[in-house]
Amino acid sequence: MIQKYSVSKICAVAKTKNYLQKTKNNASLIFFWRFSF
């Protein structure tokens, strides 16, 4: 049970990190696009 919980926790953390990385990339792309035109 504890092992299962830790695995799901790691998955959740990985998803959150992946999501933050995506939004960060999108934000920098939008920022670059706005100031290049």
N, CA, C, O and CB atoms as a CASP TS submission, in Angstrom:
PFRMAT TS
TARGET T0000
AUTHOR 0000-0000-0000
METHOD Language model
MODEL 1
PARENT N/A
ATOM      1  N   MET     1       0.833  -1.201   0.000  1.00  0.00           N
ATOM      2  CA  MET     1       0.000   0.000   0.000  1.00  0.00           C
ATOM      3  C   MET     1       0.879   1.267   0.000  1.00  0.00           C
ATOM      4  O   MET     1       0.640   2.197  -0.770  1.00  0.00           O
ATOM      5  CB  MET     1      -0.949  -0.003   1.231  1.00  0.00           C
ATOM      6  N   ILE     2       1.877   1.285   0.858  1.00  0.00           N
ATOM      7  CA  ILE     2       2.769   2.448   0.930  1.00  0.00           C
ATOM      8  C   ILE     2       3.529   2.601  -0.392  1.00  0.00           C
ATOM      9  O   ILE     2       3.719   3.712  -0.888  1.00  0.00           O
ATOM     10  CB  ILE     2       3.767   2.307   2.120  1.00  0.00           C
ATOM     11  N   GLN     3       3.960   1.465  -0.951  1.00  0.00           N
ATOM     12  CA  GLN     3       4.697   1.495  -2.216  1.00  0.00           C
ATOM     13  C   GLN     3       3.807   2.028  -3.340  1.00  0.00           C
ATOM     14  O   GLN     3       4.249   2.835  -4.159  1.00  0.00           O
ATOM     15  CB  GLN     3       5.223   0.085  -2.570  1.00  0.00           C
ATOM     16  N   LYS     4       2.565   1.577  -3.375  1.00  0.00           N
ATOM     17  CA  LYS     4       1.616   2.016  -4.393  1.00  0.00           C
ATOM     18  C   LYS     4       1.387   3.527  -4.282  1.00  0.00           C
ATOM     19  O   LYS     4       1.333   4.232  -5.290  1.00  0.00           O
ATOM     20  CB  LYS     4       0.278   1.252  -4.253  1.00  0.00           C
ATOM     21  N   TYR     5       1.254   4.004  -3.058  1.00  0.00           N
ATOM     22  CA  TYR     5       1.032   5.433  -2.822  1.00  0.00           C
ATOM     23  C   TYR     5       2.221   6.257  -3.319  1.00  0.00           C
ATOM     24  O   TYR     5       2.045   7.291  -3.964  1.00  0.00           O
ATOM     25  CB  TYR     5       0.791   5.699  -1.324  1.00  0.00           C
ATOM     26  N   SER     6       3.426   5.790  -3.012  1.00  0.00           N
ATOM     27  CA  SER     6       4.620   6.539  -3.415  1.00  0.00           C
ATOM     28  C   SER     6       4.763   6.566  -4.936  1.00  0.00           C
ATOM     29  O   SER     6       5.213   7.563  -5.501  1.00  0.00           O
ATOM     30  CB  SER     6       5.879   5.925  -2.778  1.00  0.00           C
ATOM     31  N   VAL     7       4.381   5.474  -5.596  1.00  0.00           N
ATOM     32  CA  VAL     7       4.448   5.424  -7.063  1.00  0.00           C
ATOM     33  C   VAL     7       3.472   6.430  -7.668  1.00  0.00           C
ATOM     34  O   VAL     7       3.830   7.152  -8.599  1.00  0.00           O
ATOM     35  CB  VAL     7       4.136   3.995  -7.580  1.00  0.00           C
ATOM     36  N   SER     8       2.251   6.487  -7.153  1.00  0.00           N
ATOM     37  CA  SER     8       1.264   7.432  -7.669  1.00  0.00           C
ATOM     38  C   SER     8       1.693   8.866  -7.371  1.00  0.00           C
ATOM     39  O   SER     8       1.432   9.777  -8.157  1.00  0.00           O
ATOM     40  CB  SER     8      -0.124   7.151  -7.061  1.00  0.00           C
ATOM     41  N   LYS     9       2.354   9.057  -6.227  1.00  0.00           N
ATOM     42  CA  LYS     9       2.845  10.386  -5.856  1.00  0.00           C
ATOM     43  C   LYS     9       3.934  10.831  -6.832  1.00  0.00           C
ATOM     44  O   LYS     9       3.948  11.978  -7.280  1.00  0.00           O
ATOM     45  CB  LYS     9       3.388  10.387  -4.403  1.00  0.00           C
ATOM     46  N   ILE    10       4.841   9.915  -7.153  1.00  0.00           N
ATOM     47  CA  ILE    10       5.919  10.209  -8.106  1.00  0.00           C
ATOM     48  C   ILE    10       5.319  10.542  -9.474  1.00  0.00           C
ATOM     49  O   ILE    10       5.778  11.466 -10.146  1.00  0.00           O
ATOM     50  CB  ILE    10       6.905   9.005  -8.220  1.00  0.00           C
ATOM     51  N   CYS    11       4.303   9.795  -9.881  1.00  0.00           N
ATOM     52  CA  CYS    11       3.631  10.051 -11.160  1.00  0.00           C
ATOM     53  C   CYS    11       3.001  11.439 -11.168  1.00  0.00           C
ATOM     54  O   CYS    11       3.098  12.167 -12.156  1.00  0.00           O
ATOM     55  CB  CYS    11       2.557   8.979 -11.434  1.00  0.00           C
ATOM     56  N   ALA    12       2.358  11.801 -10.066  1.00  0.00           N
ATOM     57  CA  ALA    12       1.716  13.111  -9.957  1.00  0.00           C
ATOM     58  C   ALA    12       2.755  14.225 -10.033  1.00  0.00           C
ATOM     59  O   ALA    12       2.539  15.239 -10.696  1.00  0.00           O
ATOM     60  CB  ALA    12       0.917  13.214  -8.644  1.00  0.00           C
ATOM     61  N   VAL    13       3.870  14.036  -9.358  1.00  0.00           N
ATOM     62  CA  VAL    13       4.946  15.034  -9.375  1.00  0.00           C
ATOM     63  C   VAL    13       5.514  15.173 -10.787  1.00  0.00           C
ATOM     64  O   VAL    13       5.772  16.282 -11.256  1.00  0.00           O
ATOM     65  CB  VAL    13       6.070  14.646  -8.378  1.00  0.00           C
ATOM     66  N   ALA    14       5.705  14.039 -11.453  1.00  0.00           N
ATOM     67  CA  ALA    14       6.235  14.057 -12.819  1.00  0.00           C
ATOM     68  C   ALA    14       5.274  14.773 -13.764  1.00  0.00           C
ATOM     69  O   ALA    14       5.707  15.549 -14.615  1.00  0.00           O
ATOM     70  CB  ALA    14       6.496  12.622 -13.315  1.00  0.00           C
ATOM     71  N   LYS    15       3.979  14.519 -13.621  1.00  0.00           N
ATOM     72  CA  LYS    15       2.969  15.179 -14.455  1.00  0.00           C
ATOM     73  C   LYS    15       2.981  16.680 -14.222  1.00  0.00           C
ATOM     74  O   LYS    15       2.918  17.467 -15.166  1.00  0.00           O
ATOM     75  CB  LYS    15       1.571  14.611 -14.168  1.00  0.00           C
ATOM     76  N   THR    16       3.062  17.075 -12.939  1.00  0.00           N
ATOM     77  CA  THR    16       3.074  18.493 -12.593  1.00  0.00           C
ATOM     78  C   THR    16       4.298  19.182 -13.182  1.00  0.00           C
ATOM     79  O   THR    16       4.198  20.277 -13.736  1.00  0.00           O
ATOM     80  CB  THR    16       3.044  18.676 -11.072  1.00  0.00           C
ATOM     81  N   LYS    17       5.454  18.534 -13.059  1.00  0.00           N
ATOM     82  CA  LYS    17       6.688  19.107 -13.614  1.00  0.00           C
ATOM     83  C   LYS    17       6.577  19.241 -15.123  1.00  0.00           C
ATOM     84  O   LYS    17       6.972  20.259 -15.691  1.00  0.00           O
ATOM     85  CB  LYS    17       7.910  18.239 -13.248  1.00  0.00           C
ATOM     86  N   ASN    18       6.040  18.215 -15.773  1.00  0.00           N
ATOM     87  CA  ASN    18       5.870  18.231 -17.225  1.00  0.00           C
ATOM     88  C   ASN    18       4.933  19.362 -17.638  1.00  0.00           C
ATOM     89  O   ASN    18       5.199  20.061 -18.616  1.00  0.00           O
ATOM     90  CB  ASN    18       5.326  16.877 -17.723  1.00  0.00           C
ATOM     91  N   TYR    19       3.825  19.547 -16.891  1.00  0.00           N
ATOM     92  CA  TYR    19       2.856  20.600 -17.165  1.00  0.00           C
ATOM     93  C   TYR    19       3.486  21.980 -17.008  1.00  0.00           C
ATOM     94  O   TYR    19       3.291  22.862 -17.844  1.00  0.00           O
ATOM     95  CB  TYR    19       1.649  20.464 -16.240  1.00  0.00           C
ATOM     96  N   LEU    20       4.245  22.155 -15.922  1.00  0.00           N
ATOM     97  CA  LEU    20       4.899  23.439 -15.682  1.00  0.00           C
ATOM     98  C   LEU    20       5.908  23.745 -16.781  1.00  0.00           C
ATOM     99  O   LEU    20       6.027  24.887 -17.224  1.00  0.00           O
ATOM    100  CB  LEU    20       5.589  23.444 -14.313  1.00  0.00           C
ATOM    101  N   GLN    21       6.632  22.722 -17.219  1.00  0.00           N
ATOM    102  CA  GLN    21       7.614  22.896 -18.294  1.00  0.00           C
ATOM    103  C   GLN    21       6.914  23.337 -19.579  1.00  0.00           C
ATOM    104  O   GLN    21       7.402  24.222 -20.284  1.00  0.00           O
ATOM    105  CB  GLN    21       8.405  21.583 -18.532  1.00  0.00           C
ATOM    106  N   LYS    22       5.777  22.722 -19.881  1.00  0.00           N
ATOM    107  CA  LYS    22       5.013  23.069 -21.086  1.00  0.00           C
ATOM    108  C   LYS    22       4.511  24.506 -21.017  1.00  0.00           C
ATOM    109  O   LYS    22       4.658  25.261 -21.979  1.00  0.00           O
ATOM    110  CB  LYS    22       3.828  22.106 -21.269  1.00  0.00           C
ATOM    111  N   THR    23       3.917  24.891 -19.883  1.00  0.00           N
ATOM    112  CA  THR    23       3.370  26.242 -19.752  1.00  0.00           C
ATOM    113  C   THR    23       4.488  27.274 -19.801  1.00  0.00           C
ATOM    114  O   THR    23       4.311  28.363 -20.346  1.00  0.00           O
ATOM    115  CB  THR    23       2.572  26.382 -18.442  1.00  0.00           C
ATOM    116  N   LYS    24       5.647  26.927 -19.227  1.00  0.00           N
ATOM    117  CA  LYS    24       6.796  27.830 -19.252  1.00  0.00           C
ATOM    118  C   LYS    24       7.253  28.039 -20.692  1.00  0.00           C
ATOM    119  O   LYS    24       7.548  29.164 -21.097  1.00  0.00           O
ATOM    120  CB  LYS    24       7.957  27.271 -18.386  1.00  0.00           C
ATOM    121  N   ASN    25       7.310  26.959 -21.463  1.00  0.00           N
ATOM    122  CA  ASN    25       7.708  27.040 -22.866  1.00  0.00           C
ATOM    123  C   ASN    25       6.699  27.869 -23.663  1.00  0.00           C
ATOM    124  O   ASN    25       7.087  28.691 -24.493  1.00  0.00           O
ATOM    125  CB  ASN    25       7.838  25.627 -23.471  1.00  0.00           C
ATOM    126  N   ASN    26       5.420  27.655 -23.413  1.00  0.00           N
ATOM    127  CA  ASN    26       4.375  28.406 -24.111  1.00  0.00           C
ATOM    128  C   ASN    26       4.467  29.889 -23.777  1.00  0.00           C
ATOM    129  O   ASN    26       4.344  30.737 -24.660  1.00  0.00           O
ATOM    130  CB  ASN    26       2.983  27.864 -23.744  1.00  0.00           C
ATOM    131  N   ALA    27       4.682  30.200 -22.506  1.00  0.00           N
ATOM    132  CA  ALA    27       4.770  31.589 -22.062  1.00  0.00           C
ATOM    133  C   ALA    27       5.946  32.292 -22.728  1.00  0.00           C
ATOM    134  O   ALA    27       5.819  33.429 -23.182  1.00  0.00           O
ATOM    135  CB  ALA    27       4.905  31.659 -20.533  1.00  0.00           C
ATOM    136  N   SER    28       7.089  31.615 -22.787  1.00  0.00           N
ATOM    137  CA  SER    28       8.264  32.227 -23.410  1.00  0.00           C
ATOM    138  C   SER    28       8.061  32.381 -24.917  1.00  0.00           C
ATOM    139  O   SER    28       8.544  33.344 -25.512  1.00  0.00           O
ATOM    140  CB  SER    28       9.523  31.386 -23.126  1.00  0.00           C
ATOM    141  N   LEU    29       7.349  31.435 -25.536  1.00  0.00           N
ATOM    142  CA  LEU    29       7.050  31.538 -26.967  1.00  0.00           C
ATOM    143  C   LEU    29       6.143  32.731 -27.245  1.00  0.00           C
ATOM    144  O   LEU    29       6.380  33.486 -28.188  1.00  0.00           O
ATOM    145  CB  LEU    29       6.392  30.243 -27.476  1.00  0.00           C
ATOM    146  N   ILE    30       5.103  32.905 -26.428  1.00  0.00           N
ATOM    147  CA  ILE    30       4.170  34.029 -26.579  1.00  0.00           C
ATOM    148  C   ILE    30       4.912  35.345 -26.361  1.00  0.00           C
ATOM    149  O   ILE    30       4.722  36.306 -27.107  1.00  0.00           O
ATOM    150  CB  ILE    30       2.981  33.902 -25.582  1.00  0.00           C
ATOM    151  N   PHE    31       5.753  35.378 -25.340  1.00  0.00           N
ATOM    152  CA  PHE    31       6.547  36.569 -25.028  1.00  0.00           C
ATOM    153  C   PHE    31       7.439  36.938 -26.214  1.00  0.00           C
ATOM    154  O   PHE    31       7.500  38.097 -26.623  1.00  0.00           O
ATOM    155  CB  PHE    31       7.406  36.334 -23.762  1.00  0.00           C
ATOM    156  N   PHE    32       8.125  35.937 -26.755  1.00  0.00           N
ATOM    157  CA  PHE    32       9.014  36.157 -27.901  1.00  0.00           C
ATOM    158  C   PHE    32       8.214  36.624 -29.116  1.00  0.00           C
ATOM    159  O   PHE    32       8.631  37.541 -29.825  1.00  0.00           O
ATOM    160  CB  PHE    32       9.795  34.867 -28.238  1.00  0.00           C
ATOM    161  N   TRP    33       7.068  35.992 -29.354  1.00  0.00           N
ATOM    162  CA  TRP    33       6.235  36.320 -30.511  1.00  0.00           C
ATOM    163  C   TRP    33       5.739  37.765 -30.433  1.00  0.00           C
ATOM    164  O   TRP    33       5.731  38.476 -31.438  1.00  0.00           O
ATOM    165  CB  TRP    33       5.041  35.354 -30.604  1.00  0.00           C
ATOM    166  N   ARG    34       5.327  38.194 -29.239  1.00  0.00           N
ATOM    167  CA  ARG    34       4.800  39.548 -29.064  1.00  0.00           C
ATOM    168  C   ARG    34       5.860  40.607 -29.338  1.00  0.00           C
ATOM    169  O   ARG    34       5.569  41.656 -29.913  1.00  0.00           O
ATOM    170  CB  ARG    34       4.250  39.720 -27.656  1.00  0.00           C
ATOM    171  N   PHE    35       7.087  40.327 -28.922  1.00  0.00           N
ATOM    172  CA  PHE    35       8.124  41.344 -29.050  1.00  0.00           C
ATOM    173  C   PHE    35       8.918  41.249 -30.351  1.00  0.00           C
ATOM    174  O   PHE    35       9.782  42.085 -30.617  1.00  0.00           O
ATOM    175  CB  PHE    35       9.062  41.245 -27.892  1.00  0.00           C
ATOM    176  N   SER    36       8.625  40.239 -31.153  1.00  0.00           N
ATOM    177  CA  SER    36       9.320  40.120 -32.438  1.00  0.00           C
ATOM    178  C   SER    36       8.490  40.716 -33.579  1.00  0.00           C
ATOM    179  O   SER    36       8.997  40.885 -34.687  1.00  0.00           O
ATOM    180  CB  SER    36       9.638  38.646 -32.735  1.00  0.00           C
ATOM    181  N   PHE    37       7.205  41.038 -33.313  1.00  0.00           N
ATOM    182  CA  PHE    37       6.358  41.642 -34.346  1.00  0.00           C
ATOM    183  C   PHE    37       5.794  42.978 -33.885  1.00  0.00           C
ATOM    184  O   PHE    37       5.058  43.627 -34.629  1.00  0.00           O
ATOM    185  CB  PHE    37       5.216  40.697 -34.721  1.00  0.00           C
TER
END
